[in-house]
Amino acid sequence: MTASALTRPGERDRLPVKIAQLDWRLAGLVAVIALVGAAMLWSVAGGSWEPWAGNHLTRFSVFFVMMMVLALVDLRWWYAMAYPVYGAGLLLLVAVELVGETRMGATRWLDLGFTSLQPSEIMKLGIVLALARWYHGASAQEARFHWKLIVPALMLALPVVLVAHQPDLGTSLLILFTGVAIMFVAGLSWKIVVAGIGSVLAIAPMMYFFVLHEYQRRRVDVLFNPEADPSGSGYHIAQAKIAIGSGGFLGKGFGLGSQSQLNFLPEKHTDFIFPTVAEEFGFIGAFLVLVVYGLIVAAALRIASVSHNHFGRLAAAGVTATFALYVLINGAMVMGLAPVVGVPMPLLSYGGTVMMTVMIGFGLVMAVKVHRYLELPKGPGLL
């Protein structure tokens, strides 16, 4: 259907027209990564669908349908829900501080009786929606350099501080970098960017000694000297490097990775699943997986670029930034280029909560494409 037809009054609101506008290429690329993840989970379980691969496929099937349904939801609904989702996420993060459930020394969950909820996952989407809505109503000057930037700065700082205090350094950095990416895309002045980088570099030593927990400092130390404690803090990185290196160019073969099959590689089904890909399929296999990730990012950014409203552009760009940061942080972590911070490889690693967040995000991205011609109000309200 042509662009001129889509701009006719009422035409783009028809359900068949919306379905025709769904981005099946993006959906297909997302499915490819999830299927590769299922295959690797089958492999690391010794050729069994239990306990990971079967659940991974079931969850993905459910979330895939949810993603496609959300893609059809009017973008005005996403716009209206931006501040409520952010506010709910912030209140839940405060609730974690007060009555949160502690596991392995970290307080990150709320016990709901029938299940546990991790509010930081809600905030990954909440911060994208809230900042996109704020900048949608801001002028170019306000987005570039203005005292009103205190508002989005506080909106970003509050969840970052709350999540870091849990402690969850990986998620707090993910939220921080996503927020900064949205602010940069919205037109933030280079003066503020340079000042921000300088401030971070200046306070980094103090944060290392007075803010980071002891185990977090050990992870930073291991980054620069992984051989110092190969059986302790450096064990994860050492085994990941062995797995990646032993795969060579073509890999050892599907199901034949010694590091994962013999349980030398820790967290082989979650945070360290990418070294398993490299061990079994070598440089070629790992490179192709990264190419698919790159194609997903490129497709999502293209959707952001064709949106006719600022909210859609920034929301799609923010979701894409979160996804790309997942890949960059996990990839750097398993290769010893960044500290171990507990960030999984999206859709490849086992884990329902992260998969749900990612799929809801892509539902929003595709909703931006389906409703790319929609004009949204600039005021504080929906209408």
C-alpha positions in Angstrom: 0.0 0.0 0.0 1.4 3.4 -0.9 2.2 6.2 1.5 -0.5 8.4 0.0 -3.1 5.8 0.6 -2.0 5.5 4.2 -2.4 9.2 4.8 -6.1 9.2 3.8 -8.4 9.8 6.8 -9.4 6.6 8.5 -7.5 4.3 6.1 -4.6 3.6 8.4 -6.9 2.8 11.4 -8.3 -0.3 9.6 -7.1 -3.5 11.1 -6.2 -5.2 7.7 -4.1 -2.1 6.9 -2.3 -2.2 10.2 -1.5 -5.9 9.8 -0.1 -5.2 6.4 2.2 -2.6 7.9 3.8 -5.0 10.4 7.6 -5.3 10.0 7.9 -9.0 9.3 11.6 -8.7 8.6 12.3 -7.4 12.1 10.0 -10.1 13.5 11.9 -12.8 11.5 15.3 -11.6 12.7 14.1 -11.6 16.3 12.8 -15.2 15.8 16.2 -16.3 14.4 18.1 -15.2 17.5 15.5 -16.9 19.7 15.8 -20.2 17.8 19.6 -20.1 17.9 19.2 -19.6 21.7 16.9 -22.6 21.9 19.4 -24.7 20.0 22.3 -23.7 22.3 20.2 -24.4 25.4 19.4 -27.8 24.0 23.1 -28.3 23.5 24.3 -27.2 26.9 21.7 -29.4 28.5 23.3 -32.4 26.9 20.9 -32.8 24.1 17.7 -32.4 26.1 14.8 -30.0 25.9 14.7 -29.9 29.7 15.2 -27.8 31.7 15.9 -24.8 29.4 15.3 -25.2 25.7 11.6 -26.2 25.9 10.7 -23.4 28.3 12.7 -20.9 26.1 10.7 -21.8 23.0 7.4 -21.8 24.9 8.0 -18.4 26.4 9.2 -17.0 23.0 6.1 -18.3 21.3 3.8 -16.5 23.8 5.8 -13.3 23.8 6.0 -13.3 20.0 2.3 -13.3 19.7 2.2 -10.6 22.4 4.7 -8.5 20.4 2.6 -8.7 17.3 -0.6 -7.7 19.2 1.2 -4.7 20.8 2.4 -3.6 17.4 -1.2 -3.0 16.5 -2.0 -0.9 19.5 -2.5 2.8 18.7 0.6 4.8 19.4 -1.6 7.3 21.3 -2.1 4.6 23.9 1.6 4.2 24.4 1.9 8.0 24.6 -0.8 8.1 27.3 0.8 5.3 29.3 4.3 6.8 29.3 4.2 8.6 32.6 2.0 6.0 34.4 4.4 3.2 33.5 7.4 5.2 34.6 5.6 6.2 37.9 4.5 2.6 38.6 8.1 1.4 38.0 9.5 4.1 40.3 7.0 3.2 43.1 7.8 -0.5 42.7 11.5 0.3 43.0 10.9 2.2 46.2 8.8 -0.8 47.4 11.8 -3.0 46.8 13.8 -0.8 49.1 11.2 -1.2 51.8 9.9 -4.8 51.6 12.0 -6.4 48.8 13.0 -10.0 48.7 16.8 -10.7 49.1 18.5 -13.4 47.2 22.3 -14.0 47.2 23.0 -10.7 48.9 20.9 -8.6 46.5 17.4 -7.1 47.1 15.9 -6.8 43.7 12.5 -8.6 43.8 9.0 -8.2 45.2 7.3 -11.4 46.4 3.8 -11.4 45.0 2.9 -14.8 46.5 2.3 -16.5 43.2 5.4 -15.1 41.6 8.3 -12.7 42.0 8.5 -9.4 40.2 11.7 -7.5 39.3 10.7 -3.8 39.0 13.9 -2.8 37.3 12.7 -4.6 34.2 9.6 -2.4 34.1 11.8 0.6 34.5 13.8 -0.3 31.4 10.7 0.4 29.3 9.4 3.1 31.6 12.4 5.3 31.2 12.2 5.0 27.4 8.5 6.0 27.3 8.8 8.8 29.9 11.8 10.5 28.3 10.3 10.1 24.8 7.1 11.8 26.0 9.0 14.6 27.7 11.2 15.4 24.7 8.2 15.2 22.4 6.8 18.2 24.2 10.1 20.1 24.5 11.4 22.7 22.0 14.7 22.2 20.2 16.3 24.7 22.5 15.0 23.0 25.6 16.3 19.7 24.4 19.7 21.1 23.5 20.7 23.3 26.4 18.2 24.7 28.9 17.5 24.7 32.7 14.4 22.5 32.0 16.8 19.6 31.3 16.9 19.2 35.1 13.5 17.4 34.7 14.7 14.5 32.4 18.0 14.4 34.4 16.1 13.7 37.6 13.7 11.3 35.8 16.8 9.3 34.9 18.8 9.7 38.1 16.1 8.4 40.4 15.8 4.9 39.0 19.5 4.6 38.4 20.3 5.3 42.0 17.5 3.0 43.3 18.6 0.1 41.1 22.3 0.6 41.8 21.5 0.4 45.6 19.9 -3.0 45.3 22.7 -3.6 44.2 22.4 -4.3 40.4 25.2 -2.5 38.6 24.5 -4.0 35.2 20.8 -2.9 35.1 21.6 0.5 36.5 24.2 1.1 33.8 21.8 -0.2 31.2 19.1 2.3 32.3 21.6 5.1 32.5 23.1 4.6 29.1 19.7 4.2 27.5 18.6 7.5 29.0 21.7 9.2 27.9 21.3 7.8 24.4 17.7 9.2 24.2 18.9 12.6 25.4 21.7 12.6 22.9 19.3 11.7 20.0 16.9 14.4 21.1 19.6 17.0 20.5 21.5 17.4 23.8 24.4 19.9 23.5 27.9 18.6 23.1 28.9 20.9 26.0 26.7 18.9 28.4 28.0 15.6 26.9 31.6 16.6 27.4 31.0 17.9 30.9 29.2 14.7 31.8 32.0 12.5 30.6 34.5 14.7 32.4 32.5 14.5 35.6 32.3 10.7 35.4 36.0 10.4 34.9 36.7 12.7 37.8 34.5 10.8 40.3 35.3 7.3 39.1 38.2 6.8 41.6 35.9 7.8 44.5 33.1 5.6 43.3 35.5 2.7 43.1 36.6 3.1 46.7 33.5 4.4 48.4 30.4 3.4 46.3 31.1 0.0 44.8 30.7 -3.1 47.0 33.7 -5.3 47.7 32.6 -8.0 45.1 32.1 -5.2 42.5 35.6 -3.9 43.1 37.0 -7.4 42.7 35.3 -7.6 39.3 36.9 -4.4 38.2 40.3 -5.6 39.4 39.8 -8.9 37.5 39.1 -6.9 34.3 42.7 -5.6 34.4 44.4 -8.7 35.8 42.2 -11.8 35.3 45.1 -14.1 36.1 45.4 -12.8 39.6 42.5 -15.0 40.9 41.8 -17.6 38.2 39.9 -19.9 40.6 37.9 -17.1 42.3 36.8 -13.7 40.9 38.5 -14.4 37.6 37.1 -17.8 37.0 34.1 -16.8 34.8 36.2 -14.7 32.5 39.0 -17.3 32.3 36.7 -20.1 31.3 34.8 -17.9 28.9 38.1 -16.9 27.1 39.1 -20.6 27.0 35.7 -21.5 25.4 35.9 -18.7 22.8 39.6 -19.4 22.0 39.1 -23.2 21.7 36.4 -22.8 19.1 38.9 -21.5 16.5 37.5 -20.5 13.1 34.9 -23.2 12.5 34.2 -24.5 16.0 34.2 -27.9 17.6 30.7 -28.8 16.4 27.2 -28.7 17.7 27.0 -30.3 21.1 30.8 -30.9 21.3 31.9 -27.9 23.3 34.0 -29.2 26.2 33.8 -26.1 28.4 30.0 -26.1 28.4 29.3 -29.8 28.2 31.7 -30.6 31.1 30.4 -27.7 33.1 33.7 -25.7 33.3 31.8 -22.7 31.9 29.6 -21.1 34.6 26.2 -19.7 33.9 26.4 -21.4 30.5 22.7 -21.1 29.9 22.3 -17.4 30.9 25.0 -14.7 31.0 27.7 -16.9 29.4 25.9 -18.6 26.5 27.7 -16.6 23.8 31.1 -18.3 24.6 29.2 -21.6 24.0 28.2 -20.4 20.6 31.8 -19.4 19.8 33.2 -22.8 21.1 30.8 -24.9 19.1 30.5 -22.8 15.9 33.8 -20.9 16.1 34.5 -17.4 14.9 32.1 -17.8 11.9 29.2 -18.8 14.0 29.7 -16.1 16.6 30.2 -13.5 13.9 27.0 -14.5 12.1 25.0 -14.2 15.4 26.4 -10.7 15.9 25.5 -9.9 12.3 21.9 -10.8 13.0 21.9 -8.7 16.1 23.3 -5.8 14.0 20.5 -6.3 11.4 17.9 -6.1 14.2 19.4 -2.9 15.4 19.6 -1.4 11.9 16.0 -2.4 11.2 14.7 -0.8 14.4 16.7 2.4 13.8 15.2 2.6 10.4 11.8 2.4 11.9 12.7 5.2 14.3 13.9 7.4 11.4 10.6 7.1 9.4 8.3 8.1 12.3 6.5 11.4 11.7 6.2 12.2 15.4 9.0 12.8 17.8 7.6 10.5 20.5 7.8 7.6 18.1 11.3 8.4 16.9 12.7 8.6 20.4 10.7 5.6 21.8 11.9 3.4 19.0 15.5 4.7 19.3 15.4 4.2 23.1 14.2 0.6 22.8 16.9 0.0 20.2 19.6 1.5 22.4 18.6 -0.8 25.3 18.8 -3.9 23.0 22.1 -2.8 21.6 23.5 -2.2 25.0 22.5 -5.7 26.1 24.5 -7.1 23.3 27.5 -4.7 23.7 27.8 -5.2 27.5 27.3 -8.9 27.4 29.7 -9.4 24.5 32.4 -7.2 26.2 31.8 -9.0 29.5 32.4 -12.5 28.2 35.4 -11.5 26.2 37.1 -9.8 29.2 36.7 -6.3 27.9 34.3 -5.2 30.7 33.6 -6.3 34.3 31.1 -9.1 34.9 27.9 -7.3 35.7 25.2 -9.9 35.1 23.7 -8.6 31.8 22.4 -11.5 29.6 22.6 -11.8 25.8 19.0 -10.8 24.7 16.9 -13.6 23.3 19.9 -15.9 23.3 20.2 -16.4 27.0 17.7 -18.3 29.1 15.4 -16.0 31.1 11.7 -15.1 30.9 11.8 -11.6 32.4 14.4 -10.2 30.1 12.8 -11.8 27.1 9.4 -10.3 28.0 10.9 -6.8 28.4 12.7 -7.1 25.0 9.6 -8.4 23.2 7.4 -5.7 24.7 10.0 -3.2 23.5 10.0 -4.5 20.0 6.2 -4.4 20.1 6.5 -0.7 20.7 9.1 -0.4 17.9 6.7 -2.0 15.4 3.8 0.1 16.7 5.9 3.1 15.7 6.2 1.8 12.2 2.5 0.8 11.9 1.5 4.3 13.2 4.3 6.3 11.7 2.1 8.9 10.1 0.2 9.6 13.3 0.6 13.2 14.6 0.7 13.4 18.4 -0.2 16.5 20.6 2.6 18.6 22.0 0.8 19.4 25.3 0.9 17.5 28.6 -2.4 15.7 27.9 -3.3 13.1 25.3 -5.7 15.3 23.4 
